[in-house]
Amino acid sequence: MIFTKRSLDRRLPNHFQDYADSPRLKRVYLDELPADLADQSLELSVLQLIGVKDDVAPERARQLIERARSEVTDAAEQNRQRRIGINHTGLQVPHPRAGGHQADVRNRRTQADPVLSGS
């Protein structure tokens, strides 16, 4: 169960009392979490926005939007760089008729090599 602060944690309804001391139920108080934990997790920062005071919330929301845009852009760039790296280096796979040589799947120019073309 997630609460913005401990004072909002009320007694569980009677039909849930079996869970009160169970390890399956964990209570998390957002205002008691270490500040650096929210800095590491955008998702947690968004949850903490629920408990922020009204006069601070708009600016904090703008910061989180900017952070989300930045993280999405960074992730997209990393993905693009990874794809470029795969295309640049090519994919080397063993070819059964190449006698232990590697076939360059990127180029697929097998006409020039009689071993790879099967001739």
VENUR-V701483 format. One record per pair of residues at least 12 apart in sequence whose C-alpha atoms are under 10 Angstrom apart, sorted by the first residue. I is the first residue (numbers start at 1). J is the second residue. Records with the same first field share a line. If there is no record, write none. Layout:
I = J ; J
//
This chain:
1 = 25 ; 26 ; 27 ; 28 ; 29
2 = 26 ; 27 ; 28 ; 29 ; 30 ; 47
3 = 27 ; 28 ; 29 ; 30 ; 31 ; 32 ; 47 ; 48 ; 50 ; 51
4 = 28 ; 29 ; 30 ; 31 ; 32 ; 47 ; 48 ; 49 ; 50 ; 51 ; 52
5 = 28 ; 29 ; 30 ; 31 ; 32 ; 51
6 = 27 ; 28 ; 29 ; 30 ; 31 ; 32
7 = 29
8 = 29
9 = 27 ; 28 ; 29
29 = 48
30 = 44 ; 45 ; 47 ; 48 ; 49 ; 50 ; 51
31 = 48 ; 51 ; 52
33 = 48
42 = 64 ; 65 ; 67 ; 68 ; 71
43 = 64 ; 68
45 = 60 ; 61 ; 64
46 = 60 ; 61 ; 64 ; 65 ; 68
49 = 61 ; 64
86 = 106
87 = 106
88 = 106
89 = 104 ; 106
90 = 103 ; 104 ; 105 ; 106 ; 107
91 = 103 ; 104 ; 105 ; 106 ; 107
92 = 104 ; 105 ; 106
93 = 105
95 = 115 ; 116
96 = 115 ; 116
97 = 115 ; 116 ; 117 ; 118
98 = 113 ; 114 ; 115 ; 116 ; 117 ; 118
99 = 115 ; 116
101 = 115 ; 116
102 = 116
103 = 116
104 = 116
//
